[in-house]
Amino acid sequence: MTPSAKKWLYIALGVFVTLIFLGIGAIYATVTYVQNHFEVAQHSSEEDVARAFDDVHKRFGDRPAFMEWKDDRPIVNEAAMKASASQTTLTTLHVVAYNDDDGNLVKMDIPFWLLRLKKGPINLGARTGDWSDRVKITVEDLERYGPGIILEASPRDRGRALLWAE
């Protein structure tokens, strides 16, 4: 093997090893993030669920939510949108969800810098062909609204969910 070929072999091997370490670091960072920002409380009592939702409502007082839950679907509250002109930079989108079937209370925090990476509207639903493809909100809409409750949803016979931004 020529000296030039050996040199390129070592460079390729170094790049390969570096990519492996970067991949391991990315996996570690992802696992650490999920452990720190995602919590599931199994078999939560009704008092725990009520307290989790009430704490958020107390924090924002009588301010109307960005979206309202009507006819089993979210609707943007135009009055709240027009009344808002926040100068506050949002840092986190919080989610609290309760599932009636299994009694799990899930809490999750999503950093706004991650939401800002997404181009176009945010899809709040996991189902396609349902209301999720008809509600068009963007990160800019949420930032214009500012800190507050984004949506409190109570789908029929499925539990509750509360989204708010800070």
Residue, then its C-alpha position, 0 to 999 in steps of 0.5 A: m500500500t502506498p503512503s498516500a493510500k495509507k494516509w487516506l485510510y487513516i483519515a477515513l477510519g478517523v472520520f468513521v470513529t468520530l461519526i460513531f462517537l457523535g451518534i452515541g452522544a446524540i443517543y445519550a442526549t436524546v435519552t437524557y432529554v426524554q428522562n428530564h422532560f417526560e413524566v408518566a404517573q400511572h394510576s393517578s387519582e382524580e385529585d392528582v389530575a384535578r390539581a395538575f390542571d388547576d395549578v395551570h389555570k391558577r397561573f394564568g387567571d382569567r385570560p382566555a385560551f388561544m384555542e377552545w374545544k367545541d364540538d369535539r374539535p379545537i377552534v382558534n379563539e379569534a378574540a384572544m388572538k386579536a387582543s394579544a400582542s405579546q413581547t415575551t419570548l416563549t421558551t417551553l410548550h407544556v403538555v399535561a394529558y390524562n387518559d381515562d382508560d388506564g389512569n395515566l397522567v402524562k407531563m411533557d415539556i417541549p422547548f420552543w427552539l425545537l418548535r421554531l425549527k418546524k416550517g409551516p403550521i403545527n399539527l396538534g393531532a395524531r390522526t390524519g383525515d380528522w380535525s388535525d388537518r383543518v387547524k392551522i396554527t404556527v409558532e408565530d401565532l403562539e408567540r404573538y399570543g404569548p404565555g398562556i393556555i393554548l388549549e384545554a381539550s376534553p375529547r368524549d370518553r378519552g380523558r383530558a389534555l392541557l397545553w400551555a406556553e411559557 
